[in-house]
Every structure is written in C-alpha cells, then in structure tokens.
C-alpha cells in the first residue's frame, strides 16, 4: 500500500517539489505508526555532488507499540543510512509477523551537504500519523553546534564527515526531548551573522557569501537553488514557535577578533535578527545563547538583547552564557562539543527555558 505524505507526521521544515517532500535540515523528518510487516521508503539525494565524506545521512528509529512520545525514542537508531544513490530504497522496518511499531526517520546530517527527499513510502499493513503529544514548539537557529557537528568524531584524530553528525545528540534535540517540545532547526555549519568562519590568522576579509540573516527566512534556500527553484519564504503558519533559541556568534568571533567596529556590527546584526524573529513570530519568547566554543562575544549577545528590549519592552527575551567545553568531557571532531558537553549545555538551556513553559 502506498502511503500519502499527509498520512504521516512531519517535523522540521520541509519543501515540496514535483511530488517529492524534502526534509533537509538537521533533526527534520517524519514518523508514523505501522501495524503490519514492512515499511519501505524511496529517498532521493544528490550523492554525485559530494565526496564520500559529505553525503546525506538519516537515522531510522523503531519503538514497539503506538506510544510515539519522546520517552519511547531509542537512544540509537535501528538503522543509520548513508544516501549513496540518487534513489535510495530504504527498508525502514521488516518483520515476519505483524507488529505495531512507531517508526521515526530523522535527518542526522545537515542541509549544507547531501539532501534527503521522500519520493514514496509503501507498507505491508496500515499506518497512521505519529508525533509526540505536545503543545510546545521550539525553534533553534544556529551553526555547526546545533547541527551536532562531529559528535561521533574525536579531536586531533578525525576531521569532519556527515557520518559523524548526530543531530539527535545535539543540545537542541536534547532540549526539545526533555521539554516534550516539537523541534524545528535552522542550522548550518560555519555560518555567522556578519561573517562565516575564517582562519583568524591568515584571512583578512570576512566571508559573507552565506549568512544566517539571508538564509533563515526561507524554507530551504540552499536546496531551492540546487533544484533550480526560486527560494520560498517559510510559512510561519506551518510551525508557529512558542520559544526561539538563537545560538550564533561562534563563527563571527573568528572575524571580530576584539576589533570594536566589527563587534558593533555583530551586535547590530544580532539585534536585527532578534527583531526579524519577533516580527515573524510575535508570540514567541526568545533566548540567545553562546559560549561553549568561546565566550568572546557573550557580552555582545547581552548588549544586542538589551537594545532589542529598549524598543520591544514587552517581549520576553533572555540570554544564556554557556561554559566553555572541557577536555575532560571529551572534544569531538574539529574541536567541537562532545555528546557529554551537549548534554551539559542542554541541561543549562532547559533550566533557563522551563520558567516559560
């Protein structure tokens, strides 16, 4: 039996084009309850555009019964699938006898690399939508840290691959899970507000080719351009967040370098993004956080939030300063936070946000 896209539950941003539903951002995907023996999906990708290290990766999570709440989500996927073909036939679940299971497909790698698009879903049995029962919606706007970059790698041993990315072990995912919230991430490795990451020693110009303020408003700007489409503005009615977390500045600090005019440009850009978030989602509370990979701009985050509050005194906004990661907690690939560090900063963020819930 072929299953219609709207007969399963979707989370994260998704883009529809030519009867394909693309779920490209970290932590995005779909879930459903199957009463049957088999579920198979055909998932499209663009492996020809990437080397072996940067192809798209999804995780398939299986739990028994109809309970698809966060508490039943396994800590590890039943299958981790690298999308090696343009059309990938993925057996999500198979059993010799009929079972009732919750099946969740989650994009573990980020949208900066290989994409994922559901072409078809066929089952032996019956399906119904499945999503954790929650009224809380959480949006996180961030960089590689939000993507779960390098979590399964080791500093000074490994360099980045999409196979090391674990969006489901990132602080954003862990926060949503603990707060029983529906999650949407808009995240991209190396991205900033005034400059993407540049070598602070050898590079003397900012990298401005792909900044978050020009990316966040769209459903999936990069994918649209790859598909030859004009980027569409994300429809806030599809996901109206109660809380928006902005975690940007780690890459900007590689360019700011304690130079005051650059720092002020960062403050201005963050202040403007906060206002853009508020204007798109006027009921949302906003939290800005930074610090796990360097605290140079943490005071500037506070300054941007204070400037916003002067103009919008009734909007609930706060800032969170994360502690710098510790080598004793492990360091992931390319000096990124380990799974243990993500757990620690998730606990800090949860504590900061719970008063709003």
N, C-alpha and C positions, 0 to 999 in steps of 0.2 A: 504494500500500500504506500503510495506516495503521500507525503505529509506537506501541507501548505505551511509557508513561513509563519503565518499568523496563528498557526495551531501549536506553536512552541513559544516559550517565553524568551525575550531578548533583554540583554543588559549591555550598557555602554553605548557609544554612538555607532550607528550603522548606516550604510549608504546603499540604496537600491539602484541598480542599473542593469537593464536588459535581462530581467528575471534572475539576477544574482543579488544576494544580500551580502554585502561585505561587512565584516566585523574586524576592524583593523587595529584599533587602539589596545594598549595593554589592559588586561582584565575584562575585555569585552567578550561577548559570546552568546550562547543560547542554552536553554535547558528544557527538559520535558520528562514526563513520567511515561514509561513504557510498560505495558502489560503484554508481554509477548516473548519472542525468542531471539530477535535480531534487529539491530538498527544499523544502517549503513548510510554514510553521507559522502557526497562528492563535493570536495572543497577545492576551489581554484586558487592558484597562486602564480607568482612570476619568478620562478627559480632561475630562469635564464638571465635575469638582471643582476643576480647576486652570486658571489663565490660561495664555497661550501660553508663558510663561517656565518653567513648573513641571511640564510633562508628563513622563511616563516616557521614558527613552532606553535603548536596547540597542545593543550592537555585535555584528556578525557577522564572525567571523574564519575565513578559509579557508586551509588549507595542503595541498599536494599529498602524496599517499601516506598510509600508515597510521601514520606516526610522529606521535603527538599529545603528544610531550614538550614541556616548556616551551621548549626551544631552537627549536622549529619555529613558535612562536606569532608571527605577524606583529606588527610594532610599531604598525601602524594597521589598523583594521577594514576589511574589504572593503565593508561597509555600516554606516552609522550610522543607526538608525531611531528616529524620534520617534513615540511611540504616540499618534496623534491621534484614534483611533476606539475605541469600546468593544470592537470586534472588529477586530483588525488582521491582514490577510492578508499575511504576510511571506515573500517568496521568498528563502530563505536561500542557495540555490545553484541555478544552471541552466546546462546545457551542451548543445550539440547532439550531443555524443558522450559515451559512457560514460567516466566518470573515477572514480578513487579519491581521495577527499579527506577531510580531517579538518575538521569543521565545529564551531565553538565559538560559543555565544551567551552574552554576558556583560552583566549589568546595569551600565551605566555611570553611571546616576543613582542617587540614594539612595532609601531606603524612606520618607523623610519626605514625598515628593511622589508623582507618579504611579506606580502599581504595575504589575507585569507578571505575567501568569499564562498558562501554556501550556494551551490548550484542546485542540489537536490538532497532530499532526505527520504529514505524509504525504510519501512519497518515491516516485520512479520509480527502483527499484533495491532494493538490500539495505543494511541498516545493522547495525552492532554498536557496543557501548559503547566510548567512548574517553576515557581520562583519563591524565594524566602518571603514569608508574610511579614511585611514591614511597611510602615508609612513614612519612614525616614529616608531621604535621598541625599547622598553625599557626592559632591563633585570635587575632584582633585586635579589641579593644574600644576604640572611640574616638569622635571627634567629626567635624567637617567635614574636618579634615586627613586622616583615614583614608578619608573618602568621596571624596577627590580633588576637593574643592570648588574651583570657579573656575579650574582649571588652564589651561583654554583662554581665559581672560579676562585682562584687563590692568588693574592697579590704576589708579585715578583716571580710567579710561576706561570700564570695564564694571562693571555690577552683576550679581549672581548670576542665572544661568539654569541649568536642568538640562542644557542643551545644552553648557555649558562644563565640566560634571563629567566627569572621566576617572578612574574607579576603577582602570582598568588602568595608570594612570601614577602612582598613589599610592605612597608608601613601603611600605605594607602589601603591595600586589600585587608590587612590585619585589622586596621581601624574600623573599616566597614563591617567586617565579620563580627568583631566584638560589640559593635553598636547596633548590630542587626539592621544595617542600612543597605539600601541599593546603591551600588557604586558606579560612577562614570569617571573615567580618567581621560585627560587630555595631556599627554606627556610625550617628550621627545628627548633623546639623549643629546647632550651638548648644547641644548637650547638656552637662550637667555632673554633678557628684556631689552638690553641695549647692545649686547654682543654675545654671540655663542662662544664656546670655549676657544681660546687661542693660547699658544705657548707663551707664557708670561716673560720668557727670557728672549726669545728670538723674533717674536711677531710684534710689530709696532702699529698695526692697524686693527680696528675692530672687525669681527666677522658679523655682518648684518644681513646675510643672504636669507636667513630663515629664522626670524624671531617670533617669540610666542604671541605678541600682540597682533601680528598679522596672520597667525595660524589658528588661534583659539576660537575665533568667531565661526569658523567653518566646520561642517560635518566632518570632513576628512580632506583637507586641501591637497595634501600630497598625493593621495590616491586619485582624487579627481583629475589632477594634472597628468598622472600616469595613464589614466584611461582616456585622456583627451577630452575631458569634460570641463565646463566652467564650474569652479567650486561653488557649492551651495552653502548658504548660511544655515547653521544648525537651528532647528526648530525647537525653541525652548519649551513648547507645549508637550514635546515628546518626553522631556525629563526636566522637571522644574525643581532644582535642588533646594533643600532646606538649609544646607551648610555648604559653603565653597571654601576649600583649602587651597591657598596659593603657596607653592614651595618653589620659588625661583630666586636665583642670585648666585648659586654656586658657580655657574659658568661665567656670569658677569664679572665676578671678582678677579678672574684671570686677566681681564682687561682694565678694570678700575684701578687696581694697583695703588690704592690710597691716594690717588690724584683727585683733588676736590671737585673739579668741574665734571669729571667722569662720574664720581659718586653722586653728585647732584642730578646728573642725567638719569642715573639708575633710580633715585628716589622719585623723580618725576614720572618715569615710565611705570614704576610700580603703582604710584598714586593713580595714574590714568587707567591702568588695568583694573585696579580695585573698583574704580567708578564704572568702567565698562561692565564688569561683573554685576555690580549693583543695578545698573540700568537694564540689563538683560533679565536679571532675576531679582526684582526689587524686594521680595520677601525673604531672601536668603541672608543668613548670618555668614560673616566672612572671617576666616582665620588665616593669617600669614605666618609662615614658619621658615626657619633657616638654621643652619649651624652645624649639621652633622659632618660636613666635609670642609668646614672652615667658618669662622664667626666674624670675619672681617666686615661684612655688610649687615650684621644683625641690628645694630643701632640705626642703620639707614632704613631697615624694614619698619622699625618703630616710628621713625620720622614720617615715612610715607603714610602709615596708618593714622598718625596724628593729623597730618594735613588733610586726609580724607574726612576725618571726623569733624574738622572745623566747618566743612561745607555740608556734611550729612550727619548732624549730631544724633539723629535718632536711629541710625543704622548700627546694629550690633556688630562690632569688629574687635578682634583681639590679635595679639602676636604671641608666638611661641618660639623660644630660643632653645634649639636642641643642643645637647652636649656634643662635643667633637668625638668621633668614634675612637675607640681604644684598641690598640693592637692585641690586648689580652682577650678581646671579644672576637678576634679574627678580622682580617681585612680581605675583602673579596677582590675580584679581578680589577686591575687598573685603579687600585686604591679606593674602591667603592665599599659601601657598608655591607657587612656580612648579614646573614639571616638573623643572628643574635642581636646585632645592632638595630636592625629593622624592628625586631620585637621590642627593644627598649624604647625607641623613639615612638613607636605606635602606642605604647603604654602612656607616654608623656602626652601625646596628642589626644588620646581618649580621655585622659583626666581633664584636659583643657576644654574639651568639647561637651562633656557629659552634662554640664550645667544648662546647656541649650536644648537638651532632649527631655 
